[in-house]
Amino acid sequence: MHQMEEAHAALCKKQNELAGRILVARDIPYSGESNQQKLDVYVPTGERDGLPLVVHFHGGGWVRSTR
């Protein structure tokens, strides 16, 4: 199996395992100047004490399509 196909299969498996355990809020605007700037927030349901906060910023520009 091709390496990308293996990675995709592993990701799909992980998503299925996490389904229902993560609350997702999508397309939250964070700039009053543009409706194009939005963020998604992923929060685990249940116990959260001691969990780290992970923030990811995409540092490049969109070449085509949308996020």
BAPAFI-117316 format. One record per residue (C-alpha): residue in one letter; x, y, z. Coordinates in steps of 0.001 Angstrom, whole numbers, plus 500000, padded with zeros to 6 digits. Each point is the difference from the previous one (the first is absolute). Layout:
<atoms>
@residu: A; x: X; y: Y; z: Z
...
</atoms>
This chain:
<atoms>
@residu: M; x: 500000; y: 500000; z: 500000
@residu: H; x: 501227; y: 503486; z: 499182
@residu: Q; x: 501251; y: 502042; z: 502967
@residu: M; x: 497298; y: 502697; z: 499576
@residu: E; x: 497268; y: 497351; z: 499889
@residu: E; x: 501343; y: 498466; z: 503203
@residu: A; x: 500047; y: 503392; z: 501697
@residu: H; x: 496463; y: 500743; z: 498833
@residu: A; x: 498746; y: 496622; z: 501235
@residu: A; x: 501613; y: 500596; z: 503401
@residu: L; x: 498438; y: 503454; z: 500232
@residu: C; x: 496536; y: 498673; z: 499120
@residu: K; x: 500358; y: 497300; z: 502647
@residu: K; x: 500993; y: 502576; z: 502618
@residu: Q; x: 497092; y: 502270; z: 499050
@residu: N; x: 497586; y: 497117; z: 500480
@residu: E; x: 501495; y: 499260; z: 503428
@residu: L; x: 499613; y: 503647; z: 501056
@residu: A; x: 496484; y: 500529; z: 498623
@residu: G; x: 497733; y: 501228; z: 502769
@residu: R; x: 502919; y: 500752; z: 502312
@residu: I; x: 500838; y: 503382; z: 498462
@residu: L; x: 497765; y: 503058; z: 499734
@residu: V; x: 500721; y: 501968; z: 496801
@residu: A; x: 499065; y: 503643; z: 499381
@residu: R; x: 500821; y: 501011; z: 496422
@residu: D; x: 500324; y: 503269; z: 498116
@residu: I; x: 500182; y: 502393; z: 502949
@residu: P; x: 500965; y: 503438; z: 498625
@residu: Y; x: 502893; y: 501581; z: 501872
@residu: S; x: 500367; y: 503271; z: 498103
@residu: G; x: 497414; y: 502737; z: 499782
@residu: E; x: 501577; y: 501164; z: 496747
@residu: S; x: 499491; y: 496869; z: 497926
@residu: N; x: 497577; y: 497113; z: 500037
@residu: Q; x: 502720; y: 497961; z: 498264
@residu: Q; x: 502034; y: 499607; z: 503206
@residu: K; x: 498513; y: 497161; z: 502022
@residu: L; x: 501197; y: 497376; z: 502424
@residu: D; x: 498875; y: 496581; z: 501138
@residu: V; x: 500063; y: 498922; z: 503655
@residu: Y; x: 500258; y: 496363; z: 501090
@residu: V; x: 499221; y: 499262; z: 503646
@residu: P; x: 499998; y: 496546; z: 501580
@residu: T; x: 496811; y: 499062; z: 501795
@residu: G; x: 500338; y: 498639; z: 503505
@residu: E; x: 502968; y: 500490; z: 502306
@residu: R; x: 502460; y: 502668; z: 498789
@residu: D; x: 502155; y: 500672; z: 503055
@residu: G; x: 503679; y: 499738; z: 499170
@residu: L; x: 499545; y: 499928; z: 496234
@residu: P; x: 502322; y: 502266; z: 498011
@residu: L; x: 498768; y: 502780; z: 497725
@residu: V; x: 501098; y: 499650; z: 496399
@residu: V; x: 499781; y: 502975; z: 497631
@residu: H; x: 500802; y: 499632; z: 496316
@residu: F; x: 500431; y: 502976; z: 497673
@residu: H; x: 500280; y: 499391; z: 496280
@residu: G; x: 502949; y: 502146; z: 499004
@residu: G; x: 499563; y: 499966; z: 496241
@residu: G; x: 497524; y: 501403; z: 497565
@residu: W; x: 497228; y: 498099; z: 498307
@residu: V; x: 501081; y: 499150; z: 496494
@residu: R; x: 496543; y: 498894; z: 498899
@residu: S; x: 496656; y: 499039; z: 501444
@residu: T; x: 499159; y: 500807; z: 503630
@residu: R; x: 501125; y: 498697; z: 503306
</atoms>
